[in-house]
């Protein structure tokens, strides 16, 4: 029983930690058009078109902002993490 409780606590801690780190996924639609999905520190998702090559885009979210480059990486962000 103790192992089950420890496992449940470890699983919950993993979910909490993964929700804190923001990330961007670059995907393609069925016909080949690229799009990005930003998951912020609160777990909310935002879909946007990637910027052109060599440029950056600033996305304003519910609780902060993110600067994302054309490769789909987060360059800089400021998010309070509260909602």
PyMOL Python script that loads the backbone (N, CA, C, O; Angstrom):
from pymol import cmd

cmd.read_pdbstr("""\
ATOM      1  N   UNK A   1       0.811  -1.183   0.000  1.00  0.00           N
ATOM      2  CA  UNK A   1       0.000   0.000   0.000  1.00  0.00           C
ATOM      3  C   UNK A   1       0.866   1.264   0.000  1.00  0.00           C
ATOM      4  O   UNK A   1       0.530   2.251  -0.654  1.00  0.00           O
ATOM      5  N   UNK A   2       1.984   1.226   0.738  1.00  0.00           N
ATOM      6  CA  UNK A   2       2.870   2.389   0.780  1.00  0.00           C
ATOM      7  C   UNK A   2       3.480   2.649  -0.593  1.00  0.00           C
ATOM      8  O   UNK A   2       3.677   3.802  -0.977  1.00  0.00           O
ATOM      9  N   UNK A   3       3.781   1.576  -1.339  1.00  0.00           N
ATOM     10  CA  UNK A   3       4.362   1.754  -2.671  1.00  0.00           C
ATOM     11  C   UNK A   3       3.369   2.440  -3.601  1.00  0.00           C
ATOM     12  O   UNK A   3       3.755   3.265  -4.430  1.00  0.00           O
ATOM     13  N   UNK A   4       2.104   2.103  -3.465  1.00  0.00           N
ATOM     14  CA  UNK A   4       1.072   2.721  -4.292  1.00  0.00           C
ATOM     15  C   UNK A   4       0.943   4.213  -3.983  1.00  0.00           C
ATOM     16  O   UNK A   4       0.793   5.024  -4.897  1.00  0.00           O
ATOM     17  N   UNK A   5       1.000   4.572  -2.719  1.00  0.00           N
ATOM     18  CA  UNK A   5       0.913   5.973  -2.323  1.00  0.00           C
ATOM     19  C   UNK A   5       2.127   6.748  -2.827  1.00  0.00           C
ATOM     20  O   UNK A   5       1.987   7.865  -3.326  1.00  0.00           O
ATOM     21  N   UNK A   6       3.307   6.166  -2.702  1.00  0.00           N
ATOM     22  CA  UNK A   6       4.531   6.814  -3.180  1.00  0.00           C
ATOM     23  C   UNK A   6       4.478   6.987  -4.697  1.00  0.00           C
ATOM     24  O   UNK A   6       4.884   8.026  -5.217  1.00  0.00           O
ATOM     25  N   UNK A   7       3.982   5.981  -5.403  1.00  0.00           N
ATOM     26  CA  UNK A   7       3.855   6.064  -6.855  1.00  0.00           C
ATOM     27  C   UNK A   7       2.875   7.167  -7.251  1.00  0.00           C
ATOM     28  O   UNK A   7       3.135   7.914  -8.194  1.00  0.00           O
ATOM     29  N   UNK A   8       1.763   7.274  -6.548  1.00  0.00           N
ATOM     30  CA  UNK A   8       0.775   8.304  -6.852  1.00  0.00           C
ATOM     31  C   UNK A   8       1.345   9.697  -6.616  1.00  0.00           C
ATOM     32  O   UNK A   8       1.091  10.610  -7.402  1.00  0.00           O
ATOM     33  N   UNK A   9       2.101   9.869  -5.558  1.00  0.00           N
ATOM     34  CA  UNK A   9       2.725  11.167  -5.277  1.00  0.00           C
ATOM     35  C   UNK A   9       3.753  11.504  -6.347  1.00  0.00           C
ATOM     36  O   UNK A   9       3.827  12.650  -6.789  1.00  0.00           O
ATOM     37  N   UNK A  10       4.547  10.527  -6.770  1.00  0.00           N
ATOM     38  CA  UNK A  10       5.551  10.756  -7.809  1.00  0.00           C
ATOM     39  C   UNK A  10       4.888  11.103  -9.141  1.00  0.00           C
ATOM     40  O   UNK A  10       5.372  11.972  -9.865  1.00  0.00           O
ATOM     41  N   UNK A  11       3.792  10.435  -9.465  1.00  0.00           N
ATOM     42  CA  UNK A  11       3.084  10.721 -10.716  1.00  0.00           C
ATOM     43  C   UNK A  11       2.487  12.123 -10.680  1.00  0.00           C
ATOM     44  O   UNK A  11       2.550  12.844 -11.676  1.00  0.00           O
ATOM     45  N   UNK A  12       1.919  12.513  -9.567  1.00  0.00           N
ATOM     46  CA  UNK A  12       1.348  13.857  -9.439  1.00  0.00           C
ATOM     47  C   UNK A  12       2.441  14.924  -9.529  1.00  0.00           C
ATOM     48  O   UNK A  12       2.236  15.967 -10.150  1.00  0.00           O
ATOM     49  N   UNK A  13       3.582  14.674  -8.924  1.00  0.00           N
ATOM     50  CA  UNK A  13       4.695  15.627  -8.987  1.00  0.00           C
ATOM     51  C   UNK A  13       5.197  15.779 -10.418  1.00  0.00           C
ATOM     52  O   UNK A  13       5.554  16.880 -10.836  1.00  0.00           O
ATOM     53  N   UNK A  14       5.228  14.691 -11.167  1.00  0.00           N
ATOM     54  CA  UNK A  14       5.663  14.741 -12.558  1.00  0.00           C
ATOM     55  C   UNK A  14       4.699  15.578 -13.390  1.00  0.00           C
ATOM     56  O   UNK A  14       5.132  16.365 -14.232  1.00  0.00           O
ATOM     57  N   UNK A  15       3.416  15.421 -13.165  1.00  0.00           N
ATOM     58  CA  UNK A  15       2.433  16.209 -13.905  1.00  0.00           C
ATOM     59  C   UNK A  15       2.541  17.686 -13.565  1.00  0.00           C
ATOM     60  O   UNK A  15       2.413  18.535 -14.447  1.00  0.00           O
ATOM     61  N   UNK A  16       2.771  17.999 -12.322  1.00  0.00           N
ATOM     62  CA  UNK A  16       2.890  19.391 -11.907  1.00  0.00           C
ATOM     63  C   UNK A  16       4.128  20.026 -12.522  1.00  0.00           C
ATOM     64  O   UNK A  16       4.068  21.164 -12.987  1.00  0.00           O
ATOM     65  N   UNK A  17       5.248  19.311 -12.534  1.00  0.00           N
ATOM     66  CA  UNK A  17       6.491  19.846 -13.093  1.00  0.00           C
ATOM     67  C   UNK A  17       6.363  20.029 -14.592  1.00  0.00           C
ATOM     68  O   UNK A  17       6.835  21.032 -15.128  1.00  0.00           O
ATOM     69  N   UNK A  18       5.736  19.083 -15.287  1.00  0.00           N
ATOM     70  CA  UNK A  18       5.617  19.197 -16.735  1.00  0.00           C
ATOM     71  C   UNK A  18       4.685  20.332 -17.135  1.00  0.00           C
ATOM     72  O   UNK A  18       4.841  20.892 -18.220  1.00  0.00           O
ATOM     73  N   UNK A  19       3.738  20.680 -16.306  1.00  0.00           N
ATOM     74  CA  UNK A  19       2.815  21.764 -16.619  1.00  0.00           C
ATOM     75  C   UNK A  19       3.463  23.129 -16.412  1.00  0.00           C
ATOM     76  O   UNK A  19       2.955  24.128 -16.922  1.00  0.00           O
ATOM     77  N   UNK A  20       4.555  23.194 -15.689  1.00  0.00           N
ATOM     78  CA  UNK A  20       5.198  24.469 -15.391  1.00  0.00           C
ATOM     79  C   UNK A  20       6.070  24.942 -16.544  1.00  0.00           C
ATOM     80  O   UNK A  20       6.205  26.148 -16.749  1.00  0.00           O
ATOM     81  N   UNK A  21       6.654  24.044 -17.287  1.00  0.00           N
ATOM     82  CA  UNK A  21       7.584  24.404 -18.360  1.00  0.00           C
ATOM     83  C   UNK A  21       6.830  24.618 -19.678  1.00  0.00           C
ATOM     84  O   UNK A  21       6.208  23.679 -20.174  1.00  0.00           O
ATOM     85  N   UNK A  22       6.864  25.821 -20.257  1.00  0.00           N
ATOM     86  CA  UNK A  22       6.171  26.064 -21.526  1.00  0.00           C
ATOM     87  C   UNK A  22       6.919  25.424 -22.696  1.00  0.00           C
ATOM     88  O   UNK A  22       8.139  25.267 -22.651  1.00  0.00           O
ATOM     89  N   UNK A  23       6.174  25.054 -23.747  1.00  0.00           N
ATOM     90  CA  UNK A  23       6.816  24.480 -24.927  1.00  0.00           C
ATOM     91  C   UNK A  23       5.990  24.776 -26.168  1.00  0.00           C
ATOM     92  O   UNK A  23       4.814  25.129 -26.087  1.00  0.00           O
ATOM     93  N   UNK A  24       6.642  24.623 -27.326  1.00  0.00           N
ATOM     94  CA  UNK A  24       6.018  24.874 -28.622  1.00  0.00           C
ATOM     95  C   UNK A  24       6.137  23.611 -29.461  1.00  0.00           C
ATOM     96  O   UNK A  24       7.204  23.003 -29.539  1.00  0.00           O
ATOM     97  N   UNK A  25       5.033  23.222 -30.088  1.00  0.00           N
ATOM     98  CA  UNK A  25       5.033  22.099 -31.016  1.00  0.00           C
ATOM     99  C   UNK A  25       4.798  22.647 -32.419  1.00  0.00           C
ATOM    100  O   UNK A  25       3.892  23.452 -32.634  1.00  0.00           O
ATOM    101  N   UNK A  26       5.615  22.207 -33.369  1.00  0.00           N
ATOM    102  CA  UNK A  26       5.428  22.598 -34.766  1.00  0.00           C
ATOM    103  C   UNK A  26       4.782  21.417 -35.472  1.00  0.00           C
ATOM    104  O   UNK A  26       5.313  20.308 -35.447  1.00  0.00           O
ATOM    105  N   UNK A  27       3.626  21.655 -36.108  1.00  0.00           N
ATOM    106  CA  UNK A  27       2.870  20.590 -36.771  1.00  0.00           C
ATOM    107  C   UNK A  27       2.508  21.025 -38.180  1.00  0.00           C
ATOM    108  O   UNK A  27       2.682  22.180 -38.568  1.00  0.00           O
ATOM    109  N   UNK A  28       1.999  20.058 -38.931  1.00  0.00           N
ATOM    110  CA  UNK A  28       1.533  20.332 -40.291  1.00  0.00           C
ATOM    111  C   UNK A  28       0.099  19.851 -40.440  1.00  0.00           C
ATOM    112  O   UNK A  28      -0.282  18.801 -39.922  1.00  0.00           O
ATOM    113  N   UNK A  29      -0.687  20.646 -41.160  1.00  0.00           N
ATOM    114  CA  UNK A  29      -2.044  20.241 -41.459  1.00  0.00           C
ATOM    115  C   UNK A  29      -2.011  19.176 -42.542  1.00  0.00           C
ATOM    116  O   UNK A  29      -0.946  18.860 -43.072  1.00  0.00           O
ATOM    117  N   UNK A  30      -3.150  18.631 -42.869  1.00  0.00           N
ATOM    118  CA  UNK A  30      -3.243  17.546 -43.845  1.00  0.00           C
ATOM    119  C   UNK A  30      -2.652  17.931 -45.196  1.00  0.00           C
ATOM    120  O   UNK A  30      -2.006  17.109 -45.845  1.00  0.00           O
ATOM    121  N   UNK A  31      -2.868  19.166 -45.621  1.00  0.00           N
ATOM    122  CA  UNK A  31      -2.382  19.599 -46.930  1.00  0.00           C
ATOM    123  C   UNK A  31      -1.002  20.232 -46.870  1.00  0.00           C
ATOM    124  O   UNK A  31      -0.535  20.763 -47.877  1.00  0.00           O
ATOM    125  N   UNK A  32      -0.334  20.193 -45.718  1.00  0.00           N
ATOM    126  CA  UNK A  32       1.060  20.595 -45.626  1.00  0.00           C
ATOM    127  C   UNK A  32       1.341  21.947 -45.008  1.00  0.00           C
ATOM    128  O   UNK A  32       2.507  22.297 -44.828  1.00  0.00           O
ATOM    129  N   UNK A  33       0.316  22.727 -44.673  1.00  0.00           N
ATOM    130  CA  UNK A  33       0.552  24.035 -44.076  1.00  0.00           C
ATOM    131  C   UNK A  33       1.060  23.874 -42.649  1.00  0.00           C
ATOM    132  O   UNK A  33       0.518  23.095 -41.867  1.00  0.00           O
ATOM    133  N   UNK A  34       2.125  24.635 -42.320  1.00  0.00           N
ATOM    134  CA  UNK A  34       2.715  24.587 -40.983  1.00  0.00           C
ATOM    135  C   UNK A  34       1.942  25.454 -40.003  1.00  0.00           C
ATOM    136  O   UNK A  34       1.431  26.515 -40.360  1.00  0.00           O
ATOM    137  N   UNK A  35       1.865  24.991 -38.771  1.00  0.00           N
ATOM    138  CA  UNK A  35       1.322  25.794 -37.683  1.00  0.00           C
ATOM    139  C   UNK A  35       2.003  25.380 -36.394  1.00  0.00           C
ATOM    140  O   UNK A  35       2.590  24.301 -36.311  1.00  0.00           O
ATOM    141  N   UNK A  36       1.923  26.238 -35.388  1.00  0.00           N
ATOM    142  CA  UNK A  36       2.556  25.978 -34.097  1.00  0.00           C
ATOM    143  C   UNK A  36       1.501  26.002 -32.998  1.00  0.00           C
ATOM    144  O   UNK A  36       0.491  26.700 -33.095  1.00  0.00           O
ATOM    145  N   UNK A  37       1.757  25.224 -31.956  1.00  0.00           N
ATOM    146  CA  UNK A  37       0.905  25.226 -30.780  1.00  0.00           C
ATOM    147  C   UNK A  37       1.784  25.516 -29.572  1.00  0.00           C
ATOM    148  O   UNK A  37       2.709  24.764 -29.267  1.00  0.00           O
ATOM    149  N   UNK A  38       1.482  26.619 -28.887  1.00  0.00           N
ATOM    150  CA  UNK A  38       2.193  27.010 -27.678  1.00  0.00           C
ATOM    151  C   UNK A  38       1.385  26.531 -26.482  1.00  0.00           C
ATOM    152  O   UNK A  38       0.186  26.794 -26.390  1.00  0.00           O
ATOM    153  N   UNK A  39       2.038  25.830 -25.568  1.00  0.00           N
ATOM    154  CA  UNK A  39       1.433  25.475 -24.286  1.00  0.00           C
ATOM    155  C   UNK A  39       2.147  26.291 -23.224  1.00  0.00           C
ATOM    156  O   UNK A  39       3.347  26.122 -23.007  1.00  0.00           O
ATOM    157  N   UNK A  40       1.406  27.182 -22.557  1.00  0.00           N
ATOM    158  CA  UNK A  40       2.036  28.080 -21.590  1.00  0.00           C
ATOM    159  C   UNK A  40       2.174  27.418 -20.220  1.00  0.00           C
ATOM    160  O   UNK A  40       1.844  26.243 -20.060  1.00  0.00           O
ATOM    161  N   UNK A  41       2.654  28.161 -19.250  1.00  0.00           N
ATOM    162  CA  UNK A  41       2.919  27.609 -17.919  1.00  0.00           C
ATOM    163  C   UNK A  41       1.653  27.185 -17.191  1.00  0.00           C
ATOM    164  O   UNK A  41       1.717  26.393 -16.252  1.00  0.00           O
ATOM    165  N   UNK A  42       0.500  27.703 -17.614  1.00  0.00           N
ATOM    166  CA  UNK A  42      -0.766  27.321 -17.000  1.00  0.00           C
ATOM    167  C   UNK A  42      -1.389  26.097 -17.657  1.00  0.00           C
ATOM    168  O   UNK A  42      -2.356  25.540 -17.138  1.00  0.00           O
ATOM    169  N   UNK A  43      -0.847  25.676 -18.788  1.00  0.00           N
ATOM    170  CA  UNK A  43      -1.404  24.543 -19.508  1.00  0.00           C
ATOM    171  C   UNK A  43      -2.367  24.941 -20.609  1.00  0.00           C
ATOM    172  O   UNK A  43      -2.921  24.067 -21.276  1.00  0.00           O
ATOM    173  N   UNK A  44      -2.588  26.243 -20.823  1.00  0.00           N
ATOM    174  CA  UNK A  44      -3.450  26.697 -21.909  1.00  0.00           C
ATOM    175  C   UNK A  44      -2.695  26.568 -23.234  1.00  0.00           C
ATOM    176  O   UNK A  44      -1.477  26.740 -23.273  1.00  0.00           O
ATOM    177  N   UNK A  45      -3.409  26.267 -24.308  1.00  0.00           N
ATOM    178  CA  UNK A  45      -2.776  26.128 -25.613  1.00  0.00           C
ATOM    179  C   UNK A  45      -3.223  27.260 -26.521  1.00  0.00           C
ATOM    180  O   UNK A  45      -4.362  27.724 -26.457  1.00  0.00           O
ATOM    181  N   UNK A  46      -2.291  27.696 -27.374  1.00  0.00           N
ATOM    182  CA  UNK A  46      -2.533  28.756 -28.334  1.00  0.00           C
ATOM    183  C   UNK A  46      -1.996  28.305 -29.681  1.00  0.00           C
ATOM    184  O   UNK A  46      -0.841  27.892 -29.788  1.00  0.00           O
ATOM    185  N   UNK A  47      -2.830  28.383 -30.707  1.00  0.00           N
ATOM    186  CA  UNK A  47      -2.415  28.013 -32.050  1.00  0.00           C
ATOM    187  C   UNK A  47      -2.081  29.278 -32.825  1.00  0.00           C
ATOM    188  O   UNK A  47      -2.824  30.258 -32.774  1.00  0.00           O
ATOM    189  N   UNK A  48      -0.953  29.257 -33.551  1.00  0.00           N
ATOM    190  CA  UNK A  48      -0.541  30.427 -34.321  1.00  0.00           C
ATOM    191  C   UNK A  48       0.286  29.989 -35.519  1.00  0.00           C
ATOM    192  O   UNK A  48       0.816  28.879 -35.556  1.00  0.00           O
ATOM    193  N   UNK A  49       0.387  30.888 -36.503  1.00  0.00           N
ATOM    194  CA  UNK A  49       1.217  30.642 -37.674  1.00  0.00           C
ATOM    195  C   UNK A  49       2.660  30.983 -37.330  1.00  0.00           C
ATOM    196  O   UNK A  49       2.913  32.012 -36.703  1.00  0.00           O
ATOM    197  N   UNK A  50       3.602  30.146 -37.724  1.00  0.00           N
ATOM    198  CA  UNK A  50       5.008  30.449 -37.418  1.00  0.00           C
ATOM    199  C   UNK A  50       5.477  31.672 -38.206  1.00  0.00           C
ATOM    200  O   UNK A  50       4.998  31.924 -39.312  1.00  0.00           O
ATOM    201  N   UNK A  51       6.410  32.426 -37.637  1.00  0.00           N
ATOM    202  CA  UNK A  51       6.930  33.590 -38.368  1.00  0.00           C
ATOM    203  C   UNK A  51       7.798  33.146 -39.539  1.00  0.00           C
ATOM    204  O   UNK A  51       8.205  31.987 -39.616  1.00  0.00           O
ATOM    205  N   UNK A  52       8.075  34.066 -40.440  1.00  0.00           N
ATOM    206  CA  UNK A  52       8.927  33.748 -41.580  1.00  0.00           C
ATOM    207  C   UNK A  52      10.356  33.484 -41.108  1.00  0.00           C
ATOM    208  O   UNK A  52      10.715  33.815 -39.978  1.00  0.00           O
ATOM    209  N   UNK A  53      11.157  32.894 -41.971  1.00  0.00           N
ATOM    210  CA  UNK A  53      12.521  32.491 -41.619  1.00  0.00           C
ATOM    211  C   UNK A  53      13.346  33.687 -41.155  1.00  0.00           C
ATOM    212  O   UNK A  53      13.364  34.738 -41.796  1.00  0.00           O
ATOM    213  N   UNK A  54      14.026  33.502 -40.028  1.00  0.00           N
ATOM    214  CA  UNK A  54      14.907  34.531 -39.497  1.00  0.00           C
ATOM    215  C   UNK A  54      14.215  35.611 -38.678  1.00  0.00           C
ATOM    216  O   UNK A  54      14.861  36.578 -38.274  1.00  0.00           O
ATOM    217  N   UNK A  55      12.934  35.473 -38.426  1.00  0.00           N
ATOM    218  CA  UNK A  55      12.233  36.489 -37.645  1.00  0.00           C
ATOM    219  C   UNK A  55      11.625  35.889 -36.382  1.00  0.00           C
ATOM    220  O   UNK A  55      11.667  34.677 -36.170  1.00  0.00           O
ATOM    221  N   UNK A  56      11.071  36.740 -35.567  1.00  0.00           N
ATOM    222  CA  UNK A  56      10.463  36.313 -34.309  1.00  0.00           C
ATOM    223  C   UNK A  56       9.073  36.904 -34.196  1.00  0.00           C
ATOM    224  O   UNK A  56       8.756  37.910 -34.830  1.00  0.00           O
ATOM    225  N   UNK A  57       8.247  36.267 -33.381  1.00  0.00           N
ATOM    226  CA  UNK A  57       6.895  36.748 -33.148  1.00  0.00           C
ATOM    227  C   UNK A  57       6.666  36.830 -31.643  1.00  0.00           C
ATOM    228  O   UNK A  57       7.166  36.002 -30.881  1.00  0.00           O
ATOM    229  N   UNK A  58       5.907  37.835 -31.227  1.00  0.00           N
ATOM    230  CA  UNK A  58       5.565  37.982 -29.815  1.00  0.00           C
ATOM    231  C   UNK A  58       4.096  37.616 -29.646  1.00  0.00           C
ATOM    232  O   UNK A  58       3.227  38.190 -30.301  1.00  0.00           O
ATOM    233  N   UNK A  59       3.826  36.659 -28.768  1.00  0.00           N
ATOM    234  CA  UNK A  59       2.458  36.240 -28.487  1.00  0.00           C
ATOM    235  C   UNK A  59       2.062  36.710 -27.101  1.00  0.00           C
ATOM    236  O   UNK A  59       2.774  36.464 -26.127  1.00  0.00           O
ATOM    237  N   UNK A  60       0.944  37.374 -27.014  1.00  0.00           N
ATOM    238  CA  UNK A  60       0.400  37.773 -25.719  1.00  0.00           C
ATOM    239  C   UNK A  60      -0.605  36.716 -25.301  1.00  0.00           C
ATOM    240  O   UNK A  60      -1.516  36.381 -26.059  1.00  0.00           O
ATOM    241  N   UNK A  61      -0.439  36.191 -24.096  1.00  0.00           N
ATOM    242  CA  UNK A  61      -1.338  35.175 -23.578  1.00  0.00           C
ATOM    243  C   UNK A  61      -2.177  35.771 -22.453  1.00  0.00           C
ATOM    244  O   UNK A  61      -2.129  36.976 -22.205  1.00  0.00           O
ATOM    245  N   UNK A  62      -2.936  34.933 -21.784  1.00  0.00           N
ATOM    246  CA  UNK A  62      -3.809  35.395 -20.705  1.00  0.00           C
ATOM    247  C   UNK A  62      -3.030  36.000 -19.542  1.00  0.00           C
ATOM    248  O   UNK A  62      -3.491  36.948 -18.907  1.00  0.00           O
ATOM    249  N   UNK A  63      -1.854  35.454 -19.265  1.00  0.00           N
ATOM    250  CA  UNK A  63      -1.114  35.889 -18.076  1.00  0.00           C
ATOM    251  C   UNK A  63       0.294  36.379 -18.376  1.00  0.00           C
ATOM    252  O   UNK A  63       1.049  36.635 -17.438  1.00  0.00           O
ATOM    253  N   UNK A  64       0.679  36.521 -19.629  1.00  0.00           N
ATOM    254  CA  UNK A  64       2.036  36.967 -19.936  1.00  0.00           C
ATOM    255  C   UNK A  64       2.268  37.099 -21.423  1.00  0.00           C
ATOM    256  O   UNK A  64       1.328  37.287 -22.195  1.00  0.00           O
ATOM    257  N   UNK A  65       3.534  37.000 -21.826  1.00  0.00           N
ATOM    258  CA  UNK A  65       3.912  37.080 -23.233  1.00  0.00           C
ATOM    259  C   UNK A  65       5.068  36.130 -23.526  1.00  0.00           C
ATOM    260  O   UNK A  65       5.814  35.751 -22.624  1.00  0.00           O
ATOM    261  N   UNK A  66       5.210  35.749 -24.799  1.00  0.00           N
ATOM    262  CA  UNK A  66       6.248  34.820 -25.264  1.00  0.00           C
ATOM    263  C   UNK A  66       6.813  35.342 -26.575  1.00  0.00           C
ATOM    264  O   UNK A  66       6.064  35.820 -27.426  1.00  0.00           O
ATOM    265  N   UNK A  67       8.131  35.254 -26.745  1.00  0.00           N
ATOM    266  CA  UNK A  67       8.786  35.561 -28.014  1.00  0.00           C
ATOM    267  C   UNK A  67       9.272  34.236 -28.585  1.00  0.00           C
ATOM    268  O   UNK A  67      10.042  33.518 -27.948  1.00  0.00           O
ATOM    269  N   UNK A  68       8.812  33.918 -29.797  1.00  0.00           N
ATOM    270  CA  UNK A  68       9.105  32.629 -30.431  1.00  0.00           C
ATOM    271  C   UNK A  68       9.742  32.900 -31.785  1.00  0.00           C
ATOM    272  O   UNK A  68       9.280  33.763 -32.531  1.00  0.00           O
ATOM    273  N   UNK A  69      10.817  32.153 -32.107  1.00  0.00           N
ATOM    274  CA  UNK A  69      11.493  32.358 -33.386  1.00  0.00           C
ATOM    275  C   UNK A  69      10.910  31.439 -34.456  1.00  0.00           C
ATOM    276  O   UNK A  69       9.980  30.676 -34.193  1.00  0.00           O
ATOM    277  N   UNK A  70      11.467  31.520 -35.663  1.00  0.00           N
ATOM    278  CA  UNK A  70      10.925  30.779 -36.800  1.00  0.00           C
ATOM    279  C   UNK A  70      11.150  29.274 -36.687  1.00  0.00           C
ATOM    280  O   UNK A  70      10.472  28.510 -37.373  1.00  0.00           O
ATOM    281  N   UNK A  71      12.074  28.828 -35.849  1.00  0.00           N
ATOM    282  CA  UNK A  71      12.313  27.392 -35.665  1.00  0.00           C
ATOM    283  C   UNK A  71      11.337  26.782 -34.658  1.00  0.00           C
ATOM    284  O   UNK A  71      11.311  25.564 -34.482  1.00  0.00           O
ATOM    285  N   UNK A  72      10.546  27.608 -34.005  1.00  0.00           N
ATOM    286  CA  UNK A  72       9.576  27.105 -33.036  1.00  0.00           C
ATOM    287  C   UNK A  72      10.138  26.951 -31.639  1.00  0.00           C
ATOM    288  O   UNK A  72       9.647  26.129 -30.866  1.00  0.00           O
ATOM    289  N   UNK A  73      11.144  27.717 -31.303  1.00  0.00           N
ATOM    290  CA  UNK A  73      11.697  27.677 -29.952  1.00  0.00           C
ATOM    291  C   UNK A  73      11.366  28.974 -29.219  1.00  0.00           C
ATOM    292  O   UNK A  73      11.286  30.043 -29.825  1.00  0.00           O
ATOM    293  N   UNK A  74      11.178  28.861 -27.928  1.00  0.00           N
ATOM    294  CA  UNK A  74      10.868  30.019 -27.109  1.00  0.00           C
ATOM    295  C   UNK A  74      12.173  30.747 -26.787  1.00  0.00           C
ATOM    296  O   UNK A  74      13.055  30.197 -26.127  1.00  0.00           O
ATOM    297  N   UNK A  75      12.285  31.982 -27.258  1.00  0.00           N
ATOM    298  CA  UNK A  75      13.486  32.775 -27.041  1.00  0.00           C
ATOM    299  C   UNK A  75      13.460  33.412 -25.666  1.00  0.00           C
ATOM    300  O   UNK A  75      14.447  33.370 -24.932  1.00  0.00           O
ATOM    301  N   UNK A  76      12.319  34.006 -25.320  1.00  0.00           N
ATOM    302  CA  UNK A  76      12.172  34.705 -24.051  1.00  0.00           C
ATOM    303  C   UNK A  76      10.697  34.727 -23.694  1.00  0.00           C
ATOM    304  O   UNK A  76       9.838  34.811 -24.571  1.00  0.00           O
ATOM    305  N   UNK A  77      10.408  34.650 -22.398  1.00  0.00           N
ATOM    306  CA  UNK A  77       9.007  34.769 -21.990  1.00  0.00           C
ATOM    307  C   UNK A  77       8.898  35.332 -20.579  1.00  0.00           C
ATOM    308  O   UNK A  77       9.824  35.256 -19.772  1.00  0.00           O
ATOM    309  N   UNK A  78       7.735  35.894 -20.323  1.00  0.00           N
ATOM    310  CA  UNK A  78       7.400  36.388 -19.002  1.00  0.00           C
ATOM    311  C   UNK A  78       5.959  36.007 -18.739  1.00  0.00           C
ATOM    312  O   UNK A  78       5.044  36.520 -19.384  1.00  0.00           O
ATOM    313  N   UNK A  79       5.761  35.115 -17.798  1.00  0.00           N
ATOM    314  CA  UNK A  79       4.429  34.621 -17.492  1.00  0.00           C
ATOM    315  C   UNK A  79       4.314  34.447 -15.987  1.00  0.00           C
ATOM    316  O   UNK A  79       5.178  33.840 -15.354  1.00  0.00           O
ATOM    317  N   UNK A  80       3.245  34.982 -15.420  1.00  0.00           N
ATOM    318  CA  UNK A  80       3.075  34.923 -13.971  1.00  0.00           C
ATOM    319  C   UNK A  80       2.698  33.532 -13.497  1.00  0.00           C
ATOM    320  O   UNK A  80       2.985  33.176 -12.354  1.00  0.00           O
ATOM    321  N   UNK A  81       2.067  32.743 -14.338  1.00  0.00           N
ATOM    322  CA  UNK A  81       1.691  31.395 -13.959  1.00  0.00           C
ATOM    323  C   UNK A  81       0.486  31.355 -13.045  1.00  0.00           C
ATOM    324  O   UNK A  81       0.259  30.347 -12.376  1.00  0.00           O
ATOM    325  N   UNK A  82      -0.281  32.403 -12.998  1.00  0.00           N
ATOM    326  CA  UNK A  82      -1.472  32.459 -12.167  1.00  0.00           C
ATOM    327  C   UNK A  82      -2.690  32.705 -13.049  1.00  0.00           C
ATOM    328  O   UNK A  82      -2.616  33.428 -14.043  1.00  0.00           O
ATOM    329  N   UNK A  83      -3.776  32.116 -12.685  1.00  0.00           N
ATOM    330  CA  UNK A  83      -5.026  32.373 -13.415  1.00  0.00           C
ATOM    331  C   UNK A  83      -6.174  32.258 -12.452  1.00  0.00           C
ATOM    332  O   UNK A  83      -7.328  32.435 -12.844  1.00  0.00           O
TER     333      UNK A  83
END
""", "prot")
cmd.dss("prot")
cmd.show_as("cartoon", "prot")
cmd.util.cbc("prot")
cmd.orient("prot")
